[in-house]
Amino acid sequence: MNDISTYNGWTNRETWLVSLWLNNDPASYDLLQTACKKAGNAFSKAEWLESELQDEMCDLELEASLWSDLLGTALARVNWLEVIENN
C-alpha cells in the first residue's frame, strides 16, 4: 500500500529528486559521500549537506524571480535527514 503523502517511498518528491541526483551525478555524489563521512550524528550531517547545497544555489547568482523562488521552496521541502539516513 502506497501512502499518498509520500513519493516513491520518500517523504516527498523533492526529497526523492535530491537523493536521485546526489546518487547519480559524480560531483554531487562526492558531496554526499563527504557529508556521510563527517563526524557527528545524522542530523549534523544533514544540516551540513543542506548548507552546502544552499551555498551552491546562492553561487548561481539567481535574480529574484519565479524560478529562484520555486527552487528555494523546493529545497526547503527536502527532508535532508532522510537523504543522509538512506546513504
Backbone as JSON Lines, residues from 0, in Angstrom:
{"i":0,"aa":"M","n":[0.83,-1.18,0.0],"ca":[0.0,0.0,0.0],"c":[0.88,1.24,0.0]}
{"i":1,"aa":"N","n":[0.64,2.17,-0.9],"ca":[1.44,3.37,-1.03],"c":[0.74,4.54,-0.35]}
{"i":2,"aa":"D","n":[1.42,5.14,0.61],"ca":[0.88,6.31,1.3],"c":[0.86,7.47,0.31]}
{"i":3,"aa":"I","n":[-0.28,8.1,0.13],"ca":[-0.39,9.18,-0.86],"c":[0.38,10.44,-0.45]}
{"i":4,"aa":"S","n":[0.83,10.49,0.81],"ca":[1.59,11.67,1.23],"c":[3.09,11.5,0.99]}
{"i":5,"aa":"T","n":[3.5,10.37,0.4],"ca":[4.9,10.15,0.11],"c":[5.1,10.04,-1.4]}
{"i":6,"aa":"Y","n":[6.37,9.96,-1.8],"ca":[6.67,9.82,-3.22],"c":[7.74,8.76,-3.38]}
{"i":7,"aa":"N","n":[7.41,7.67,-4.04],"ca":[8.36,6.56,-4.26],"c":[9.03,6.1,-2.98]}
{"i":8,"aa":"G","n":[8.3,6.14,-1.88],"ca":[8.84,5.71,-0.59],"c":[9.58,6.79,0.17]}
{"i":9,"aa":"W","n":[9.68,7.97,-0.38],"ca":[10.37,9.1,0.26],"c":[9.34,10.06,0.84]}
{"i":10,"aa":"T","n":[9.78,10.95,1.7],"ca":[8.89,11.94,2.32],"c":[8.07,12.7,1.29]}
{"i":11,"aa":"N","n":[8.71,13.12,0.21],"ca":[8.03,13.89,-0.84],"c":[8.88,13.82,-2.12]}
{"i":12,"aa":"R","n":[8.35,14.38,-3.18],"ca":[9.05,14.34,-4.46],"c":[10.38,15.09,-4.41]}
{"i":13,"aa":"E","n":[10.41,16.19,-3.68],"ca":[11.65,16.98,-3.6],"c":[12.77,16.17,-2.96]}
{"i":14,"aa":"T","n":[12.46,15.44,-1.89],"ca":[13.48,14.62,-1.22],"c":[13.94,13.5,-2.14]}
{"i":15,"aa":"W","n":[13.0,12.84,-2.79],"ca":[13.35,11.78,-3.74],"c":[14.25,12.31,-4.86]}
{"i":16,"aa":"L","n":[13.9,13.46,-5.39],"ca":[14.65,14.04,-6.51],"c":[16.06,14.44,-6.1]}
{"i":17,"aa":"V","n":[16.2,15.05,-4.94],"ca":[17.54,15.42,-4.46],"c":[18.38,14.17,-4.26]}
{"i":18,"aa":"S","n":[17.81,13.15,-3.63],"ca":[18.55,11.91,-3.43],"c":[18.95,11.27,-4.76]}
{"i":19,"aa":"L","n":[18.03,11.29,-5.71],"ca":[18.31,10.74,-7.03],"c":[19.52,11.43,-7.66]}
{"i":20,"aa":"W","n":[19.52,12.75,-7.66],"ca":[20.64,13.5,-8.24],"c":[21.93,13.3,-7.45]}
{"i":21,"aa":"L","n":[21.83,13.33,-6.12],"ca":[23.04,13.16,-5.31],"c":[23.68,11.79,-5.51]}
{"i":22,"aa":"N","n":[22.89,10.8,-5.85],"ca":[23.42,9.46,-6.04],"c":[23.77,9.13,-7.49]}
{"i":23,"aa":"N","n":[23.48,10.02,-8.42],"ca":[23.71,9.7,-9.84],"c":[24.56,10.71,-10.59]}
{"i":24,"aa":"D","n":[24.91,11.81,-9.98],"ca":[25.77,12.81,-10.59],"c":[27.11,12.75,-9.85]}
{"i":25,"aa":"P","n":[28.23,12.52,-10.55],"ca":[29.51,12.3,-9.87],"c":[29.91,13.39,-8.88]}
{"i":26,"aa":"A","n":[29.8,14.65,-9.24],"ca":[30.2,15.72,-8.32],"c":[29.26,15.77,-7.11]}
{"i":27,"aa":"S","n":[27.99,15.58,-7.36],"ca":[27.01,15.58,-6.27],"c":[27.22,14.37,-5.36]}
{"i":28,"aa":"Y","n":[27.55,13.24,-5.96],"ca":[27.8,12.04,-5.18],"c":[29.0,12.24,-4.24]}
{"i":29,"aa":"D","n":[30.03,12.9,-4.74],"ca":[31.2,13.19,-3.89],"c":[30.79,14.05,-2.69]}
{"i":30,"aa":"L","n":[29.93,15.03,-2.93],"ca":[29.45,15.89,-1.85],"c":[28.65,15.07,-0.83]}
{"i":31,"aa":"L","n":[27.79,14.2,-1.32],"ca":[27.0,13.35,-0.44],"c":[27.91,12.44,0.39]}
{"i":32,"aa":"Q","n":[28.91,11.85,-0.24],"ca":[29.83,10.97,0.49],"c":[30.63,11.74,1.53]}
{"i":33,"aa":"T","n":[31.01,12.98,1.21],"ca":[31.71,13.82,2.19],"c":[30.81,14.05,3.39]}
{"i":34,"aa":"A","n":[29.54,14.34,3.14],"ca":[28.59,14.55,4.24],"c":[28.46,13.3,5.1]}
{"i":35,"aa":"C","n":[28.34,12.15,4.46],"ca":[28.16,10.9,5.19],"c":[29.38,10.53,6.03]}
{"i":36,"aa":"K","n":[30.56,10.96,5.63],"ca":[31.8,10.63,6.34],"c":[32.14,11.64,7.44]}
{"i":37,"aa":"K","n":[31.4,12.73,7.51],"ca":[31.67,13.74,8.53],"c":[31.43,13.17,9.92]}
{"i":38,"aa":"A","n":[32.16,13.71,10.87],"ca":[31.95,13.33,12.26],"c":[30.61,13.88,12.72]}
{"i":39,"aa":"G","n":[30.03,13.21,13.68],"ca":[28.78,13.69,14.23],"c":[27.62,12.77,13.9]}
{"i":40,"aa":"N","n":[26.45,13.18,14.34],"ca":[25.26,12.36,14.12],"c":[24.64,12.67,12.76]}
{"i":41,"aa":"A","n":[23.64,11.9,12.42],"ca":[22.98,12.06,11.11],"c":[22.39,13.45,10.95]}
{"i":42,"aa":"F","n":[21.85,14.01,12.03],"ca":[21.25,15.33,11.95],"c":[22.3,16.39,11.57]}
{"i":43,"aa":"S","n":[23.48,16.35,12.19],"ca":[24.52,17.34,11.86],"c":[25.03,17.14,10.43]}
{"i":44,"aa":"K","n":[25.09,15.9,9.98],"ca":[25.49,15.63,8.59],"c":[24.46,16.18,7.62]}
{"i":45,"aa":"A","n":[23.18,16.01,7.96],"ca":[22.09,16.52,7.12],"c":[22.14,18.05,7.06]}
{"i":46,"aa":"E","n":[22.38,18.69,8.19],"ca":[22.49,20.15,8.22],"c":[23.64,20.63,7.35]}
{"i":47,"aa":"W","n":[24.77,19.92,7.43],"ca":[25.93,20.3,6.63],"c":[25.63,20.19,5.14]}
{"i":48,"aa":"L","n":[25.01,19.08,4.75],"ca":[24.68,18.87,3.34],"c":[23.72,19.94,2.84]}
{"i":49,"aa":"E","n":[22.69,20.22,3.61],"ca":[21.74,21.27,3.21],"c":[22.46,22.61,3.05]}
{"i":50,"aa":"S","n":[23.31,22.94,3.99],"ca":[24.04,24.2,3.93],"c":[24.92,24.29,2.69]}
{"i":51,"aa":"E","n":[25.61,23.2,2.38],"ca":[26.47,23.18,1.2],"c":[25.67,23.39,-0.09]}
{"i":52,"aa":"L","n":[24.54,22.73,-0.19],"ca":[23.74,22.87,-1.4],"c":[23.04,24.22,-1.47]}
{"i":53,"aa":"Q","n":[22.67,24.78,-0.33],"ca":[22.11,26.14,-0.31],"c":[23.19,27.14,-0.76]}
{"i":54,"aa":"D","n":[24.42,26.94,-0.32],"ca":[25.53,27.8,-0.75],"c":[25.74,27.7,-2.26]}
{"i":55,"aa":"E","n":[25.65,26.48,-2.8],"ca":[25.79,26.31,-4.25],"c":[24.68,27.05,-4.99]}
{"i":56,"aa":"M","n":[23.47,27.02,-4.44],"ca":[22.37,27.73,-5.06],"c":[22.64,29.24,-5.05]}
{"i":57,"aa":"C","n":[23.17,29.74,-3.95],"ca":[23.5,31.17,-3.86],"c":[24.59,31.55,-4.85]}
{"i":58,"aa":"D","n":[25.51,30.63,-5.1],"ca":[26.59,30.89,-6.05],"c":[26.08,31.03,-7.48]}
{"i":59,"aa":"L","n":[24.87,30.55,-7.73],"ca":[24.3,30.67,-9.08],"c":[23.93,32.11,-9.42]}
{"i":60,"aa":"E","n":[23.9,32.96,-8.39],"ca":[23.56,34.37,-8.58],"c":[22.25,34.55,-9.33]}
{"i":61,"aa":"L","n":[21.26,33.82,-8.88],"ca":[19.94,33.92,-9.48],"c":[19.29,35.24,-9.09]}
{"i":62,"aa":"E","n":[18.71,35.89,-10.06],"ca":[17.96,37.1,-9.77],"c":[16.65,36.7,-9.13]}
{"i":63,"aa":"A","n":[16.07,37.61,-8.36],"ca":[14.76,37.35,-7.79],"c":[13.78,37.11,-8.93]}
{"i":64,"aa":"S","n":[13.14,35.97,-8.89],"ca":[12.22,35.61,-9.96],"c":[11.33,34.46,-9.5]}
{"i":65,"aa":"L","n":[10.36,34.16,-10.3],"ca":[9.53,32.99,-10.04],"c":[10.39,31.76,-9.9]}
{"i":66,"aa":"W","n":[11.39,31.61,-10.76],"ca":[12.22,30.4,-10.79],"c":[13.1,30.28,-9.55]}
{"i":67,"aa":"S","n":[13.68,31.38,-9.12],"ca":[14.51,31.32,-7.91],"c":[13.66,31.04,-6.68]}
{"i":68,"aa":"D","n":[12.43,31.61,-6.64],"ca":[11.53,31.34,-5.53],"c":[11.1,29.87,-5.51]}
{"i":69,"aa":"L","n":[10.8,29.32,-6.68],"ca":[10.4,27.91,-6.76],"c":[11.55,26.99,-6.34]}
{"i":70,"aa":"L","n":[12.75,27.3,-6.77],"ca":[13.91,26.49,-6.4],"c":[14.12,26.53,-4.89]}
{"i":71,"aa":"G","n":[14.07,27.72,-4.31],"ca":[14.23,27.85,-2.87],"c":[13.16,27.11,-2.1]}
{"i":72,"aa":"T","n":[11.92,27.19,-2.58],"ca":[10.81,26.5,-1.93],"c":[10.99,24.98,-2.02]}
{"i":73,"aa":"A","n":[11.39,24.5,-3.18],"ca":[11.6,23.06,-3.35],"c":[12.69,22.55,-2.42]}
{"i":74,"aa":"L","n":[13.79,23.29,-2.32],"ca":[14.89,22.86,-1.45],"c":[14.48,22.89,0.02]}
{"i":75,"aa":"A","n":[13.61,23.82,0.38],"ca":[13.14,23.91,1.77],"c":[12.26,22.72,2.15]}
{"i":76,"aa":"R","n":[11.69,22.06,1.17],"ca":[10.82,20.91,1.43],"c":[11.6,19.59,1.54]}
{"i":77,"aa":"V","n":[12.88,19.6,1.21],"ca":[13.68,18.37,1.24],"c":[13.88,17.91,2.68]}
{"i":78,"aa":"N","n":[13.7,16.63,2.91],"ca":[13.99,16.02,4.2],"c":[15.45,15.57,4.16]}
{"i":79,"aa":"W","n":[16.34,16.45,4.56],"ca":[17.78,16.21,4.46],"c":[18.22,15.04,5.33]}
{"i":80,"aa":"L","n":[17.58,14.89,6.46],"ca":[17.92,13.77,7.35],"c":[17.61,12.44,6.65]}
{"i":81,"aa":"E","n":[16.5,12.36,5.95],"ca":[16.16,11.15,5.23],"c":[17.19,10.85,4.14]}
{"i":82,"aa":"V","n":[17.67,11.88,3.47],"ca":[18.69,11.69,2.43],"c":[19.95,11.07,3.05]}
{"i":83,"aa":"I","n":[20.4,11.62,4.17],"ca":[21.59,11.09,4.83],"c":[21.35,9.66,5.33]}
{"i":84,"aa":"E","n":[20.21,9.43,5.96],"ca":[19.95,8.11,6.54],"c":[19.8,7.01,5.5]}
{"i":85,"aa":"N","n":[19.54,7.38,4.24],"ca":[19.38,6.38,3.19],"c":[20.63,6.23,2.34]}
{"i":86,"aa":"N","n":[21.75,6.7,2.84],"ca":[23.02,6.55,2.1],"c":[24.1,6.02,3.01]}
